Amino acid sequence: MKIILAPMEGVVDHAMRELLTASGHYDLCITEFVRVVDQVYKPPYFHKISPELRQGGKTHAGTPVRVQLLGQHPEWMAENAHVATMLGSPGIDINFGCPAKTVNRHKGGAVLLQEPETLFKIVTKVREAVPDPLPVSAKMRLGYENTDLAVDCARAIEKGGASMLTIHARTKIEGYRPPAHWHLINDIRQHVSLPIVANGDIWSRADAIKCRRVSGCDDIMIGRGALCLPNLVSVIREDAAPLPWVEVCQLLIQYAAFVRDSKARGYLPSRIKQWFSYLKRQYPEAHTVFEKIKRLRQLDEIIAIIRP
Ligand SMILES: Cc1cc2nc3c(=O)[nH]c(=O)nc-3n(C[C@H](O)[C@H](O)[C@H](O)COP(=O)(O)O)c2cc1C
C-alpha cells in the first residue's frame, strides 16, 4: 500500500510536509498547485512552492515531493513541467480537480473534466516535456456537475501517458461535502489499467480499510485527516496509537520554529490557527487552546500558550 500526502493549497506547505513526513512514512508528497496561465515561471517561484527542490526534491525524511501544475494550455503546462523537472522535481502532477471559482473561470482545475480531449492534450504535452524516467501523474474528481464523463477523463489521462491517477471521489459541485463515493472509483478503475489512488474522507484507520475495499485501490491519498491526526499515516499502516495532545503541541511549536526564520514568517500565525481548525476535529484540547489564541497576532504570544 502506498500512502500519499495530499496537496493542500495554503495548508500543506513545505514546513507541514517536513513535519508530517518526519512523523510517519509517506511514499510521496504533492506540492500546492503552481497556476500556469501564459508564462514560464522562473526558478525562484518553483523554489518557493517546493523548497525541497534544493534538497534533491525530497523532504528530510526522504519522501519525494512532486510539483503540481494547474492550467489549461498544453504548451505552457509542458514548458513549466520541463523547468520544474530540470530543477529537480521527481516528476510532475497535474491538477484536474480544483473547484475554486477563480481557477475554474480561467479554465483550470475541475472545469476541464468537461473536456476529456483537453485533458489528453495537456497530459500528452507534459509527458513529452518531462524526461522519460520521471513520472507524470494526474489528480481528478469524479466530474464537474455529474459523473458522466468520469471514465472518458480517466481514459484520456491514461492515453496521454500518465502513470498514476488520483481520484478524489466527488464531483466539483459536491465541493467537500460528505460522503466521498469510493465505489465510483471502483467503477472507473475497471476501464483503465494505470494505478489509481483513492482519495476523499479518509479520517481514520477504519476509513482507510473501507476505502481500499470499496474502491478496490491499493493506494490512498490523505489530506485533511492527516492534519486532524498528525500521525494518521502510522495509525493506518501500523495501527499506532493516536498522537497524544502534548506531542501535537510539540509539533505545532516545531512548525512555528521551522517557518519562523523564513520569508513566510508573516503568514505563520494564520497558518497555525488554520491547523487548529483541523485539530479541533480530533482533539478536545484544541478547542480550549484555540479560544485563547484566536485573537492573538504575535507568534511568540501564540507559542507561549501552546507550549505544553
Ligand atoms: C484547503 C484545501 C486545499 C487544497 N489544495 C489542493 C491543491 O492545491 N491541489 C489539489 O490537487 N488538491 C487540493 N485539495 C484537495 C485535496 O488534495 C484532497 O483531494 C481533498 O481534500 C480530499 O481529500 P481528504 O478528504 O483526505 O482531505 C485541497 C483541499 C483543501 C481542503
PDBQT file of the ligand as one rigid body, heavy atoms in Angstrom, charges set to zero:
ROOT
HETATM    1  C1  LIG A 401      -7.668  23.798   1.789  1.00  0.00    +0.000 C 
HETATM    2  C2  LIG A 401      -7.524  22.777   0.692  1.00  0.00    +0.000 A 
HETATM    3  C3  LIG A 401      -6.586  22.998  -0.316  1.00  0.00    +0.000 A 
HETATM    4  C4  LIG A 401      -6.439  22.074  -1.361  1.00  0.00    +0.000 A 
HETATM    5  N1  LIG A 401      -5.483  22.302  -2.339  1.00  0.00    +0.000 NA
HETATM    6  C5  LIG A 401      -5.305  21.387  -3.334  1.00  0.00    +0.000 A 
HETATM    7  C6  LIG A 401      -4.278  21.558  -4.326  1.00  0.00    +0.000 A 
HETATM    8  O1  LIG A 401      -3.507  22.534  -4.311  1.00  0.00    +0.000 OA
HETATM    9  N2  LIG A 401      -4.183  20.600  -5.289  1.00  0.00    +0.000 N 
HETATM   10  C7  LIG A 401      -5.001  19.514  -5.334  1.00  0.00    +0.000 A 
HETATM   11  O2  LIG A 401      -4.866  18.674  -6.228  1.00  0.00    +0.000 OA
HETATM   12  N3  LIG A 401      -5.952  19.307  -4.398  1.00  0.00    +0.000 NA
HETATM   13  C8  LIG A 401      -6.107  20.217  -3.411  1.00  0.00    +0.000 A 
HETATM   14  N4  LIG A 401      -7.056  19.987  -2.442  1.00  0.00    +0.000 N 
HETATM   15  C9  LIG A 401      -7.814  18.727  -2.440  1.00  0.00    +0.000 C 
HETATM   16  C10 LIG A 401      -7.100  17.675  -1.562  1.00  0.00    +0.000 C 
HETATM   17  O3  LIG A 401      -5.861  17.321  -2.115  1.00  0.00    +0.000 OA
HETATM   18  C11 LIG A 401      -7.963  16.392  -1.418  1.00  0.00    +0.000 C 
HETATM   19  O4  LIG A 401      -8.225  15.904  -2.699  1.00  0.00    +0.000 OA
HETATM   20  C12 LIG A 401      -9.280  16.654  -0.696  1.00  0.00    +0.000 C 
HETATM   21  O5  LIG A 401      -9.080  17.441   0.468  1.00  0.00    +0.000 OA
HETATM   22  C13 LIG A 401      -9.970  15.334  -0.307  1.00  0.00    +0.000 C 
HETATM   23  O6  LIG A 401      -9.108  14.537   0.475  1.00  0.00    +0.000 OA
HETATM   24  P1  LIG A 401      -9.227  14.486   2.109  1.00  0.00    +0.000 P 
HETATM   25  O7  LIG A 401     -10.658  14.161   2.421  1.00  0.00    +0.000 OA
HETATM   26  O8  LIG A 401      -8.251  13.428   2.501  1.00  0.00    +0.000 OA
HETATM   27  O9  LIG A 401      -8.858  15.857   2.600  1.00  0.00    +0.000 OA
HETATM   28  C14 LIG A 401      -7.240  20.908  -1.399  1.00  0.00    +0.000 A 
HETATM   29  C15 LIG A 401      -8.168  20.692  -0.379  1.00  0.00    +0.000 A 
HETATM   30  C16 LIG A 401      -8.323  21.599   0.657  1.00  0.00    +0.000 A 
HETATM   31  C17 LIG A 401      -9.333  21.329   1.752  1.00  0.00    +0.000 C 
ENDROOT
TORSDOF 0
